Amino acid sequence: MTRIDGRTAVVTGSGNGIGRAIATAYAAAGAHVVVSDVLTDDGERTVAEITEAGGSAVFVAADVAVPDQAAALIAAAVDRFGGLDVLVNNAGGGGAQLRLHEVEPADFDRVIAVNLGGTFLCSRYAIPHFLAAGSGAIVNIASTYGLIGAPKAPAYCASKGAIINLTRQLAVDYGPDNIRVNAICPGYIDTGLGRRGPTLSEEDFAAATAVRERAAARQPLGRQAQPAEVAAVALFLASDASSFMTGSIVPVDGGCTTTFNYGDASN
């Protein structure tokens, strides 16, 4: 039931981390995968790993916040593989870790443009192909930060919260067209701090990693997830195994949004 043989899937932000794991899982399950990222070397590395394992994948560079590039990405998938069946809106960024009054307007706008705007644009250009085919699946990667308030992440929280409710809204509009739209809300995922990692000094990277590990240790399952654990849920949501799910918001967070964490006060 979790095979998606012969289907074409676009996975944005799939040069690294969760997106890369999703692209790899989809290819292993039989899909033709269009890997997309602004980081060309990383995206091509993902494609190389898929093809070396016997899968089918191509790379298309795209900044999903730019309408023409989002449109070209979807068009490239259709041209290359003859159609489109699945869209994973994963591309995103966190922005500076500041309180709102310290955030520069341009930085806030960029986070919204990539996270929320990219989800809108790629969906906007994919949906006509789903309508023509009579079916389709969109998997949006939101965040636990879209479900709760989190310190020093105003743009990120705002964008991910908006993605969650956009997911519900699209499910309402397109359910009658057999287009399913669901969202995953990852918690602490061990991605090596994603794109922040390479920009940090060795000392800062170690400190940031330790903070994440301590925070993850306080959650019910007591650890960070591996990207493959999120990818498994994304594969389920793209497959016929989830055929009666739409508008669902699925936390993959080790239980962190199920409880108020008292920290040291609970001891």
C-alpha positions in Angstrom: 0.0 0.0 0.0 2.9 2.4 0.5 4.3 1.8 -3.0 3.9 4.7 -5.4 5.2 3.0 -8.5 5.2 5.0 -11.7 4.0 8.2 -10.0 5.8 11.5 -10.5 6.6 13.5 -7.4 8.1 17.0 -7.0 10.0 17.5 -3.6 11.1 21.0 -2.9 14.1 21.7 -0.7 15.3 18.2 -1.2 19.1 18.8 -1.3 19.4 18.1 2.4 17.6 16.9 5.5 14.0 16.0 5.5 13.5 16.8 1.8 16.4 14.6 0.8 15.0 11.8 2.9 11.6 12.1 1.4 13.0 12.2 -2.2 15.0 9.1 -1.4 12.0 7.3 0.1 9.7 8.1 -2.8 12.2 6.9 -5.3 12.7 3.6 -3.4 8.9 3.2 -3.4 8.9 3.4 -7.2 8.3 7.0 -8.0 9.9 9.3 -10.5 11.3 12.1 -8.3 12.0 15.7 -9.3 14.5 16.9 -6.8 14.6 20.7 -6.4 16.6 23.1 -4.3 18.5 26.4 -4.5 21.7 24.5 -3.7 22.6 22.9 -7.0 25.4 20.7 -5.7 23.3 19.3 -2.9 20.4 18.7 -5.1 22.5 16.9 -7.7 24.0 14.8 -4.9 20.5 13.6 -3.9 19.8 12.7 -7.5 23.1 10.8 -7.8 22.3 8.8 -4.7 18.9 7.9 -6.0 20.0 6.9 -9.4 23.0 4.9 -8.0 20.4 2.9 -6.0 18.4 2.2 -9.1 15.8 4.9 -8.7 14.5 7.5 -11.1 15.2 11.2 -10.4 16.2 14.5 -12.0 17.3 17.8 -10.5 15.7 21.2 -11.2 17.1 24.2 -9.5 14.4 26.6 -8.3 13.7 29.3 -5.7 10.1 28.5 -4.9 9.5 32.1 -3.7 9.9 33.3 -7.3 6.7 32.7 -9.3 8.4 32.0 -12.7 10.8 29.5 -11.1 8.0 27.7 -9.2 6.0 27.5 -12.5 9.1 26.2 -14.4 9.7 23.6 -11.8 6.2 22.1 -12.1 6.4 22.4 -15.9 9.7 20.6 -16.0 8.3 17.7 -14.0 5.4 17.3 -16.4 7.6 17.6 -19.4 10.1 15.1 -18.2 7.8 12.4 -16.9 4.5 13.1 -18.6 2.4 14.2 -15.6 2.4 15.0 -11.9 0.9 13.0 -9.1 2.5 14.3 -5.8 3.8 17.6 -4.6 5.8 17.9 -1.4 6.2 21.5 -0.2 9.3 21.2 2.0 11.5 24.1 1.0 11.8 26.6 3.9 14.0 28.6 6.2 13.9 29.7 9.8 15.2 33.2 9.7 17.2 35.0 12.5 16.6 33.9 16.1 15.3 37.2 17.4 12.3 38.7 19.1 9.8 40.4 16.7 10.9 44.0 17.4 14.5 43.0 16.5 13.6 41.4 13.2 14.3 43.4 10.0 11.2 43.6 7.8 13.1 42.2 4.8 14.1 39.2 6.8 10.6 38.6 8.0 9.3 38.9 4.4 11.8 36.5 3.1 10.8 33.7 5.5 7.2 34.2 4.7 7.9 34.3 1.0 9.8 31.0 1.0 7.9 29.0 3.5 4.3 30.2 2.9 4.7 31.8 -0.5 6.6 28.8 -1.9 3.9 26.5 -0.7 1.2 28.7 -2.4 3.1 29.0 -5.7 4.1 25.4 -6.2 0.6 24.3 -5.2 -0.9 26.9 -7.5 1.0 25.6 -10.5 0.6 21.9 -9.6 -3.2 21.9 -9.0 -4.2 22.4 -12.7 -2.3 19.2 -13.5 -4.0 17.3 -10.7 -7.4 18.6 -11.9 -6.7 17.4 -15.4 -5.6 14.0 -14.1 -8.5 13.6 -11.7 -6.4 13.1 -8.7 -3.3 14.3 -6.8 -1.7 14.6 -3.4 0.0 17.5 -1.7 2.1 17.0 1.4 3.1 20.2 3.1 5.9 20.2 5.6 4.8 22.5 8.4 6.3 22.3 11.9 5.4 21.9 15.6 6.3 25.7 15.7 3.1 26.2 13.6 1.1 24.5 16.4 2.6 26.3 19.4 4.5 29.5 20.2 8.3 29.1 20.3 10.9 31.6 21.5 12.6 33.9 19.0 10.9 32.6 15.9 8.2 35.0 14.9 8.4 34.7 11.1 8.9 30.9 11.2 6.0 30.4 13.6 3.7 32.7 11.6 4.6 31.0 8.3 4.2 27.4 9.5 0.9 28.2 11.3 -0.3 29.7 8.0 0.7 26.5 6.1 -1.3 24.4 8.5 -4.5 26.3 7.9 -3.8 26.6 4.2 -3.6 22.8 4.2 -7.1 22.6 5.7 -8.4 25.2 3.3 -7.1 23.4 0.2 -8.5 20.2 1.5 -11.9 21.8 1.6 -11.7 23.3 -1.9 -10.1 20.3 -3.7 -11.5 17.3 -1.9 -14.4 17.0 -4.4 -11.7 16.8 -7.2 -10.0 13.9 -5.5 -7.0 16.0 -4.6 -5.8 15.2 -1.0 -3.8 17.8 1.0 -2.2 17.0 4.3 0.6 18.4 6.4 3.3 17.0 8.6 4.6 18.9 11.6 8.1 17.7 12.5 9.5 18.2 15.9 13.2 17.9 16.7 14.8 16.2 13.7 18.5 15.3 13.5 19.4 17.1 10.3 22.8 18.4 11.4 21.0 21.8 11.8 20.2 21.7 8.1 21.4 24.7 6.2 22.6 26.6 9.3 25.2 24.0 10.1 27.7 24.9 7.3 27.5 28.6 8.3 28.4 28.0 11.9 31.8 27.8 13.5 32.8 24.4 15.0 32.2 25.8 18.5 28.8 27.4 17.6 27.7 24.2 15.8 28.5 22.1 18.8 26.7 24.5 21.2 23.6 24.6 18.9 23.5 20.8 18.6 23.7 20.4 22.3 20.8 22.8 22.8 18.6 20.7 20.4 19.7 17.5 22.0 18.8 18.7 25.5 15.4 20.0 24.3 14.7 16.7 22.5 15.6 14.7 25.6 12.8 16.4 27.5 10.1 15.2 25.1 8.1 12.0 25.7 10.3 9.8 23.4 13.4 11.5 24.7 15.3 11.9 21.4 15.5 13.6 18.0 14.0 11.8 15.0 16.0 10.8 12.0 14.8 12.4 8.7 13.8 8.9 7.4 11.2 8.8 10.2 9.5 11.9 8.7 9.9 10.5 5.2 8.0 7.4 6.1 5.0 9.5 7.0 5.4 11.6 3.9 5.4 8.4 1.8 2.2 7.2 3.6 0.5 10.5 2.9 1.4 10.3 -0.8 0.3 6.6 -1.2 -3.1 4.9 -1.4 -2.7 3.8 2.2 -3.9 7.2 3.2 -6.7 7.4 0.7 -9.3 8.7 3.2 -7.1 11.4 4.7 -7.2 15.0 3.7 -6.9 18.2 5.7 -5.0 16.2 8.3 -2.2 17.8 10.4 0.2 15.1 11.5 2.7 15.8 14.2 5.9 13.7 13.9 7.4 15.1 17.1 8.1 12.4 19.6 5.1 13.6 21.6 6.4 17.2 22.3 3.1 18.8 21.4 1.1 16.4 23.6 2.3 17.8 27.0 3.4 20.9 28.8 7.0 20.3 29.6 7.9 21.4 33.1 11.6 20.9 32.7 13.5 20.9 36.0 10.3 21.9 37.9 8.8 18.5 37.3 11.5 16.7 39.3 
